[in-house]
Amino acid sequence: MDPIAFEILGLKIRWYGLLLSSSILLGLLLAIHLAKKNNFDAEKILDLVFVAIPSAVIGARIYYVIFTWDYYSNNLMEIFKIWRGGLAIHGAVIGGVIAGYIYARRKGLPFLKLADFCAPSLILGQAIGRWGNFFNQEAYGRETNLPWAIIVNDPAKGQISVHPTFLYESIWNFTLFIFLLWYGKRKKVDGEVFILYGIIYSFGRFFIEGLRTDSLMFLGFRVAQLISIGIIFICIVILRYLRKKENN
């Protein structure tokens, strides 16, 4: 697929950017809707977005650059060319959460409640954004002959059939999105929806990552798998603490 959607006055508009922008807009509208349904000031969500989105992009890029420093240390100007790809979702979440926490503290807002409103939007954005990887021919898996394999152009082998790992994750994320919307009406404590997002997304990402051929590596391990394990552990500890605190 051509990664360029169209051109305007010589400016190339990429599918990756269009999908990313669409996911942010839809996520914002959803978060505002959920806030209003729960009698929360929707304007606070809008203010949060203006803080969290830039922080998420910066976090996503920093994360990616750190684990590919061998390349970027010799190509420093490439660090700023994010339109060529190289944004890691774990870095985006970390950056966005840190910014959201600081924002909530400064405004005197309940961070966990805010996080619950944003969790479905986050996973919806991830589900849509993964299709940008399809147009960029990236984030795919190892070779396979399965009927749903996709064809990509490998620099060394030419056209090959591979696992559409972007599709696997997109389906997983859409399913989680529906679950979080359902569970949000039944949660027992604030923060529970966001924590379940972290646990369930990381569980699926761990196994999907094992199929990919372009994983970021650290000491021989796939970074995304290590981070996923860490997130699951931390989220379980926090969830147990919150529920215990609520029962007391």
N, C-alpha and C positions, 0 to 999 in steps of 0.2 A: 504494500500500500504506500502511496505517496504521502510522506509526512506533512507536506504542504497542503493546506486546505484551499487557499486562494491567495491572490496578491492584490494589494491596494496601493496604487502609485509606486509600484516597485517594492513595497514592503510585504514580505512573505509571512502569512499568517499560518501557523502550524496547528495541526489537530491537537497536539499535546497542550498547547496554550488554551485553545478553545474549550477543551474538555476540563482542564483545570479551572478555568474561569467559571464555566457552567456549574461545576461541582461546588465551588465556593458560594455562588449565588443561590443555588438550591438549598445548600446547607444553612445559609443565613436565613432564608425565608422559613425553613422548617424550625430552626431554633427560636425565631421570633414567634411563630405559631404556638410552639410548645410553651413558651414563656407566658404568652397571653392566656392560654388555657389554664395555667396554674397561678393566675393572678400575680404574675411577676412583671416588673417594669420592662417592657420590650426594648425601650431605648437603651437600657443598660447592655442588652445583648448586642445591639448595633455598635455601641461604644467599644465593647469588648472585641468585636471583630476587627476594628481598625487597629487594635493593639496586637491581637493574637495572630492575624494573618501574616503581617510582615515578620513577626518573630518566628512563626512556623517555617516560612520560606528560608530565613536565615539559618534556623536550626537544621533544616533539611540539608542545606548546602554545606554547612560546617561539618555535620556528621559524615557526609559523603567524602568531603575533602580529607578529613582526618584519616579515614581508612583507605584512601587512595593517594596518600601523600607522596609516595614514590614518584608518581606521575606529576602531580601539581607542584611539587617542590622545584621542578625544572621547567614548569610552564605556569608561572604565577598569574599571568593575565587570563588564563583559561578559567581561573576560579570564578570570575565574575560572569562567565557566559553560561548562565543557567538555562538558556533556551536550548542548549544542546543536550540537555538531560543532566543527570547527576544530582537528583534530589531524593533523599532517603526518607521514607515515611516515618521511621522511628525518630529521626532527628526532628521532623516537623512536629510530631506529637509532643516530644520533650520541650521544644522551643515554645509551642503554643501553650502547654500546661504551665510552664514557668511564668510566661507573660500573663496568663489568665489568673494565676495565683496572686501575683504582685498587684494586678489591677483590682482584684476582689478585696485584697487587704487594704489597699489605699482608699477604696470607695466604701469600705465597711459592708461589703456584700457577702452573702453565704457562698463560699467557693464551691462546696460540694453540690449545692443545689444548681449552681451555674453549670457545673461539669455534667450533671445529669441532663440538662437541657441540650447541651452541646454534643453529647456522645452519639445520638442517632445521626446528627448532621455530619460528624466526623466520619463515621463508617460509610454513610451514603456517599460522601465526597471521595473516599478511598475506592469505593466500588466503581464509580464513574471514572475517576482518574486513571485507574488501571488500564483503561482502553487507550489511553495515550501511549502506553508501552507497546500496544499492538501496532499503532501507526509508526512508531519509531523503530520497530523491529528490535525490541529489547525486553529484558525480563522474561525470556522464554526458557523452556526447560531442555533437558537432554533429548537425544533422538528417540523416536518411537514410531511404531507402525500402527498405532491405534487409529480407529476411524475418524476421530475428531482432531487428529494432529493437524498442525498448520505448517505451511511451507515458509521458510525464511532463507535469506541469502547469507550463508556463512562465508567469511573471507577466505577460509582455507578449503572448504569442501564444496562450495557452490550452494545450490538449492538442496535443502535437507528438510525432513519432516521431524517436528519437535513437539514436545508437550506445550500446550498453550497455558503456561502457568499463570499468566496474567488473567486468563479467563477463569481458572480455578479459584483464584483469589477474589475475583470480582463476584462470582457466584456465592462464595463463602461470605463475603461482606454484605451482599444484598440480603442473604438469609439472616445474618446477624442484625442487620438494620431492622427487619421486620420484627425479630424477637425483642429488640430493645424498645421499640415502640409499644409492643404488647406488655412488656415487663414494667415499663415506666409507669403504668397505671396501677401496678401491684407492688411496687417497691416498699420495703419496710423502713429503710433509713435513707437519708440523703447521701448521695455518693455511690449508691449501690449500682445504678445503671452504668455509670462511668467505669466502675471497677469491673463489672461483668463484661463490658466492652473490651477492657484490657486483657482479661483472662481468655475470653473466647476467641477474640481476634488473634492473640498470640499463639493459642493452641493450633489454629488452622495454619497460621503463617509458618510455624515451626516445620510442619510436614511439607507444605508447598515449597518452602525454601530449599528443602532437600533435593528437589527435582531441578532446581535452576543451575545454570552453567555460568552465571555472571555474578555470583554472590561476592560480597565484600568479605575478606578473610582477615582473621587475626590469630596468629600463632597456630595456624593450621585448622582453625575452626571457622564456621560460617558465623559472621557477626550477628546477622538477623536471628539465628537460632539461639545464640547466647543471650541476646537481648530479650528474646521471647520468653526464655526460661526465667530470666530475672524478673520480668514484668509479671509473669504468672505468680511467682513466689511472693513478690511484694504486694500484689493485689489481694492475694488470699490472706496474708497477714493483716492488711488494713481492713478487709471485709470482716474478718473475725473480730477485730477490735471494735469496729463500728457497731456490729450487732450485739456484742457483749455490753458495750456502753449503753446501747438503747435498752437492753433488757434490765440493766441496773437502774 
